[in-house]
Amino acid sequence: SFLFAASIIAFYTIIGTIVAYTFGASAANWISTHWIPNLLFFVIFIFFGISFLGAFEIVLPSGLVNSVDAKSDKGGLLGVFFMAFTLVLVSFSCTGPLAGSILIAASQGVFLKPIVGMLGFSLAFAIPFTMFAIFPGFMKSLPKSGNWMNEVKVVLGFLEIALAFKFLSVADQVYHWHLLDREIFLAIWIAIFGALTLY
């Protein structure tokens, strides 16, 4: 169970490390102020938000998931490693937008932020699976999947869309486009959180 959790943490933290090396502190200022990355992040967050609201589901190719899953049947330590990798791939439709949001936000900071962000995310993701592997009886007390899971996704969808406008606002302020002045930005956020409250 601990190897399983460590494998999950390793996958996500490696992704964070790659982002840290790719962007690094030197590129942080360009990423946080230039209009190209900010507009790109705006589009990605809108895409993630609409996905969470249920318009579509982000999934990886089934061939990739099946080939990794086949390797998990081998047993032993390598089998546990591939079981964790399969879990990461299968849960991508739920964790992809969250992990992507963390990476985007972290890539605007210093070198350690993507690594620490993904380490924290992967720890939170891995701990329940580790606990269930050690104490299988806990699973009986879990609430059944259903409407509550969909409600969590919709709430996250509204939050992703609200964050998207933050990135558009940064580009607008730096380049003085006056597309998203303070009053318009606040009105959009009031509308988003008003809709979230009604939901």
Disulfide bonds with the S-S distance in Angstrom:
none
